[in-house]
Amino acid sequence: MTHLLALLTLVAGVQDTALGVIPRPVQMTRGTGTFLLTPATVVVTDRASRQIGYQLSDWLQPATGYRLAVSGAPGAAARTISLRIDPTLARLGDEGYRLTVTGTRITIRGFRAAGVFYGVETLRQLLPPDVFRQAPIAVSSGYFLISIRHP
């Protein structure tokens, strides 16, 4: 099994020069807590973001060893990564998005699919570099632990 500890720090404002995300988010809010990625985590999408969901699952699989299910509904999943088009976010433009993290859900919403895609890209950049490995990170414990700060 694989195991990886990653810390994602969400910081307030754009003044923080330590934030390694390109392009730099307009606004971020600091929080505390963790999101545990397990083999049972489901990537939940709407029809317009389904392909992005499959791409995220493909990107996470080599390092985690998990092939995350992609579905239109969470079913009984305790933890989800939700990707959706949200027409109420028009003010963010075609490439804007909102990324929110709680203990059981990562939510990425965009006015258009491009915004959802860029939200996924931001999420990936906030994860540790090992998430980009092309082989599982082999240690003896049992889960790929992503510790993500959330409000």
LUMZA-904017 format. One line per 4 residues: their letters; for each residue y, z, x of N, C-alpha, C, O. Coordinates in pm, whole numbers. Layout:
N
a> Y:Z:X:Y:Z:X:Y:Z:X:Y:Z:X; ...
END
This chain:
151
mthl> -119:0:83:0:0:0:125:0:87:120:29:207; 233:-33:24:358:-38:98:452:73:56:440:129:-53; 544:104:144:640:210:118:768:177:194:764:143:312; 879:187:127:1006:162:193:1111:249:128:1121:255:5
lall> 1188:316:209:1297:397:157:1427:323:184:1457:288:298; 1502:300:79:1628:228:93:1737:305:22:1714:361:-85; 1852:307:80:1963:378:18:2074:280:-12:2124:212:77; 2112:274:-137:2220:187:-181:2334:278:-221:2319:359:-313
tlva> 2447:267:-156:2560:351:-188:2663:268:-262:2716:171:-209; 2691:308:-385:2795:243:-462:2923:320:-438:2928:441:-461; 3024:253:-392:3148:320:-353:3263:278:-443:3261:170:-502; 3362:364:-453:3478:336:-538:3577:248:-464:3612:273:-349
gvqd> 3621:144:-533:3727:59:-480:3681:-40:-376:3567:-35:-331; 3771:-130:-338:3739:-232:-239:3788:-196:-100:3775:-276:-8; 3844:-78:-82:3898:-38:47:3788:-1:147:3813:-2:268; 3670:31:101:3562:75:188:3514:-41:275:3453:-135:224
talg> 3541:-35:405:3504:-143:494:3356:-138:532:3306:-234:592; 3284:-31:500:3143:-19:534:3054:-95:436:2935:-115:464; 3107:-137:325:3027:-208:225:2992:-346:277:3081:-427:305; 2862:-373:290:2817:-500:347:2777:-601:243:2667:-655:250
vipr> 2862:-628:147:2831:-724:41:2932:-837:47:3053:-815:54; 2880:-961:43:2966:-1079:45:2931:-1165:-75:2814:-1199:-93; 3026:-1203:-159:3166:-1162:-153:3182:-1017:-197:3098:-964:-270; 3287:-955:-154:3317:-815:-181:3340:-795:-331:3421:-866:-391
pvqm> 3270:-700:-393:3291:-672:-536:3435:-627:-563:3497:-562:-480; 3485:-661:-679:3620:-621:-719:3626:-471:-740:3725:-407:-704; 3521:-413:-799:3521:-269:-826:3378:-215:-817:3283:-279:-862; 3365:-97:-759:3236:-26:-753:3263:121:-780:3373:170:-754
trgt> 3163:191:-832:3175:333:-862:3061:408:-795:2945:369:-807; 3094:517:-724:2992:598:-656:2913:681:-756:2968:730:-855; 2785:697:-731:2699:777:-817:2590:842:-734:2590:830:-612; 2495:910:-801:2382:972:-733:2256:944:-813:2263:918:-933
gtfl> 2141:950:-749:2014:931:-818:1927:827:-750:1965:772:-647; 1810:800:-809:1718:703:-750:1657:614:-857:1645:652:-973; 1618:496:-816:1540:404:-897:1415:374:-817:1424:327:-703; 1300:401:-872:1173:381:-804:1110:250:-850:1076:235:-967
ltpa> 1096:157:-758:1030:30:-787:880:50:-769:835:88:-662; 804:25:-875:659:41:-870:593:-91:-910:662:-182:-956; 463:-103:-893:396:-225:-936:411:-249:-1088:396:-363:-1134; 441:-145:-1164:455:-158:-1309:597:-190:-1354:622:-210:-1473
tvvv> 693:-195:-1260:831:-232:-1294:831:-373:-1350:764:-462:-1297; 906:-395:-1458:912:-526:-1523:1054:-582:-1509:1152:-510:-1527; 1063:-710:-1478:1190:-782:-1477:1204:-841:-1618:1129:-929:-1657; 1303:-790:-1693:1323:-831:-1833:1440:-929:-1837:1547:-900:-1785
tdra> 1419:-1045:-1897:1521:-1149:-1900:1538:-1206:-2040:1453:-1187:-2128; 1649:-1276:-2059:1661:-1361:-2177:1621:-1502:-2131:1592:-1523:-2014; 1621:-1596:-2222:1576:-1732:-2188:1662:-1793:-2077:1609:-1858:-1987; 1794:-1774:-2083:1885:-1836:-1987:1872:-1779:-1846:1907:-1847:-1750
srqi> 1822:-1657:-1832:1810:-1596:-1699:1664:-1584:-1653:1636:-1522:-1551; 1572:-1642:-1728:1429:-1630:-1695:1397:-1680:-1554:1325:-1614:-1480; 1450:-1796:-1517:1420:-1851:-1385:1472:-1761:-1274:1408:-1748:-1169; 1586:-1699:-1295:1642:-1606:-1197:1549:-1484:-1185:1530:-1431:-1075
gyql> 1492:-1440:-1296:1397:-1329:-1295:1274:-1362:-1212:1228:-1278:-1134; 1221:-1483:-1228:1107:-1525:-1147:1145:-1531:-999:1065:-1494:-912; 1265:-1577:-970:1311:-1585:-832:1322:-1445:-771:1281:-1425:-657; 1377:-1349:-845:1386:-1212:-796:1247:-1156:-768:1224:-1094:-664
sdwl> 1154:-1177:-860:1017:-1131:-840:956:-1194:-714:890:-1126:-636; 980:-1324:-696:930:-1393:-576:990:-1335:-449:921:-1319:-349; 1120:-1303:-452:1187:-1250:-333:1138:-1111:-297:1130:-1078:-178; 1106:-1027:-395:1063:-890:-368:916:-882:-327:876:-787:-260
qpat> 835:-977:-367:690:-971:-346:646:-963:-200:561:-879:-169; 699:-1044:-108:646:-1037:28:659:-898:92:563:-852:154; 771:-833:80:792:-703:145:724:-589:70:674:-496:133; 722:-596:-63:667:-485:-141:517:-499:-164:447:-399:-180
gyrl> 469:-622:-167:330:-645:-204:311:-646:-355:198:-661:-402; 417:-631:-431:410:-627:-578:451:-761:-635:551:-820:-592; 377:-810:-730:416:-928:-807:467:-875:-940:390:-856:-1034; 600:-850:-948:658:-792:-1069:647:-889:-1185:676:-1008:-1172
avsg> 606:-837:-1300:599:-917:-1421:740:-953:-1467:833:-873:-1454; 755:-1074:-1520:882:-1120:-1578:854:-1145:-1725:762:-1218:-1760; 936:-1083:-1811:909:-1087:-1954:1038:-1088:-2034:1145:-1056:-1982; 1028:-1125:-2160:1142:-1122:-2250:1165:-985:-2311:1268:-962:-2375
apga> 1070:-893:-2293:1081:-758:-2348:1017:-659:-2251:924:-694:-2179; 1068:-534:-2247:1015:-437:-2151:875:-387:-2184:807:-334:-2096; 832:-402:-2309:703:-346:-2346:701:-197:-2322:794:-127:-2362; 597:-149:-2258:583:-6:-2232:633:33:-2093:610:145:-2048
aart> 700:-59:-2023:744:-33:-1886:841:85:-1880:938:91:-1956; 814:176:-1789:902:292:-1770:1025:255:-1689:1130:319:-1701; 1012:152:-1605:1124:108:-1521:1141:-42:-1535:1044:-118:-1533; 1267:-85:-1551:1294:-227:-1568:1413:-271:-1484:1502:-193:-1451
islr> 1412:-398:-1452:1528:-467:-1397:1564:-570:-1503:1490:-665:-1526; 1678:-550:-1566:1718:-632:-1680:1824:-735:-1637:1926:-700:-1579; 1796:-862:-1666:1888:-972:-1635:1922:-1042:-1765:1832:-1087:-1836; 2050:-1052:-1798:2089:-1111:-1926:2225:-1180:-1919:2312:-1142:-1841
idpt> 2240:-1282:-2002:2369:-1345:-2026:2439:-1259:-2131:2379:-1219:-2230; 2568:-1231:-2108:2645:-1149:-2201:2777:-1220:-2233:2869:-1220:-2152; 2787:-1280:-2353:2907:-1355:-2389:3033:-1269:-2397:3143:-1324:-2401; 3020:-1138:-2400:3139:-1052:-2405:3205:-1037:-2267:3311:-977:-2256
larl> 3142:-1091:-2164:3195:-1078:-2028:3274:-1202:-1984:3285:-1228:-1864; 3328:-1277:-2078:3402:-1400:-2046:3515:-1374:-1947:3546:-1461:-1865; 3577:-1258:-1954:3689:-1228:-1866:3648:-1223:-1719:3734:-1229:-1630; 3519:-1213:-1692:3470:-1212:-1554:3455:-1352:-1497:3436:-1368:-1376
gdeg> 3462:-1454:-1582:3444:-1592:-1537:3298:-1629:-1524:3210:-1545:-1543; 3273:-1755:-1491:3136:-1807:-1485:3049:-1739:-1379:2928:-1730:-1397; 3109:-1692:-1271:3032:-1633:-1161:3042:-1482:-1155:2986:-1420:-1065; 3114:-1420:-1250:3128:-1275:-1252:3004:-1209:-1310:2927:-1272:-1382
yrlt> 2986:-1081:-1279:2870:-1006:-1328:2902:-858:-1331:3000:-813:-1271; 2819:-783:-1400:2825:-638:-1400:2686:-588:-1362:2587:-623:-1427; 2678:-506:-1257:2553:-449:-1210:2559:-299:-1233:2651:-232:-1185; 2462:-244:-1305:2456:-102:-1335:2318:-49:-1299:2217:-115:-1324
vtgt> 2314:70:-1239:2187:131:-1200:2176:269:-1264:2269:349:-1257; 2060:296:-1326:2026:430:-1373:1890:464:-1311:1835:385:-1235; 1838:580:-1343:1709:622:-1288:1592:537:-1334:1488:534:-1267; 1606:468:-1448:1495:389:-1501:1526:241:-1518:1438:163:-1555
riti> 1651:203:-1491:1687:63:-1516:1796:15:-1422:1893:85:-1394; 1777:-107:-1375:1883:-182:-1309:1920:-292:-1407:1834:-368:-1451; 2048:-301:-1441:2094:-400:-1536:2195:-492:-1469:2292:-446:-1409; 2171:-622:-1480:2266:-722:-1431:2299:-812:-1547:2211:-876:-1606
rgfr> 2429:-818:-1581:2478:-900:-1690:2583:-995:-1636:2664:-958:-1551; 2583:-1119:-1685:2684:-1216:-1647:2723:-1299:-1766:2645:-1315:-1859; 2844:-1353:-1764:2890:-1440:-1871:2809:-1569:-1872:2779:-1624:-1978; 2773:-1617:-1755:2690:-1737:-1737:2575:-1704:-1642:2576:-1599:-1577
aagv> 2476:-1792:-1634:2361:-1772:-1546:2406:-1757:-1400:2344:-1683:-1324; 2512:-1827:-1361:2561:-1815:-1223:2601:-1671:-1193:2577:-1622:-1083; 2661:-1602:-1289:2699:-1463:-1270:2577:-1374:-1252:2577:-1285:-1168; 2473:-1397:-1332:2348:-1319:-1318:2288:-1343:-1180:2243:-1249:-1114
fygv> 2287:-1468:-1137:2234:-1501:-1005:2311:-1426:-895:2250:-1368:-806; 2443:-1428:-902:2522:-1359:-801:2504:-1207:-808:2513:-1139:-706; 2479:-1153:-926:2446:-1011:-939:2316:-977:-868:2307:-874:-802; 2216:-1065:-881:2089:-1046:-812:2112:-1055:-661:2055:-976:-585
etlr> 2194:-1148:-618:2225:-1160:-475:2291:-1032:-423:2260:-986:-313; 2381:-974:-501:2445:-848:-461:2341:-737:-451:2340:-661:-354; 2254:-727:-550:2148:-627:-546:2066:-642:-419:2038:-543:-351; 2028:-762:-385:1949:-785:-263:2024:-743:-138:1965:-687:-46
qllp> 2152:-770:-133:2232:-733:-16:2246:-582:-2:2264:-531:109; 2238:-511:-111:2251:-365:-108:2120:-296:-72:2119:-176:-43; 2011:-369:-73:1881:-316:-32:1871:-320:120:1948:-390:185; 1776:-245:177:1763:-245:324:1714:-380:375:1654:-456:299
pdvf> 1740:-412:501:1698:-540:557:1548:-567:545:1508:-683:536; 1466:-463:543:1321:-483:533:1280:-555:405:1171:-612:399; 1364:-554:301:1329:-621:176:1321:-773:198:1265:-844:114; 1377:-822:308:1373:-965:338:1253:-1004:424:1238:-1121:461
rqap> 1168:-907:456:1047:-938:534:955:-1031:457:957:-1034:334; 877:-1106:530:781:-1198:467:639:-1140:468:543:-1212:439; 627:-1011:500:497:-945:499:518:-802:450:625:-744:471; 417:-746:383:432:-608:333:459:-509:445:409:-523:557
iavs> 538:-412:413:567:-304:505:451:-206:490:436:-142:386; 371:-195:593:248:-118:583:267:24:635:290:44:754; 257:120:545:246:261:580:150:323:480:105:257:386; 119:448:499:9:507:423:43:559:284:-50:585:208
sgyf> 168:575:244:193:633:112:164:532:2:73:452:24; 227:527:-109:178:440:-212:277:356:-286:235:262:-354; 404:381:-278:500:304:-356:612:252:-270:645:308:-165; 670:146:-315:791:91:-255:905:166:-321:939:139:-436
lisi> 964:260:-250:1067:346:-306:1203:293:-272:1238:282:-154; 1280:260:-372:1417:219:-351:1503:331:-407:1506:354:-528; 1571:398:-321:1658:504:-365:1796:446:-383:1863:413:-285; 1839:433:-506:1967:369:-536:2057:471:-602:2018:537:-698
rhp> 2176:483:-552:2272:575:-613:2319:519:-746:2351:400:-757; 2323:604:-845:2373:565:-977:2451:682:-1037:2432:797:-997; 2540:653:-1135:2618:762:-1196:2529:862:-1267:2578:959:-1324
END
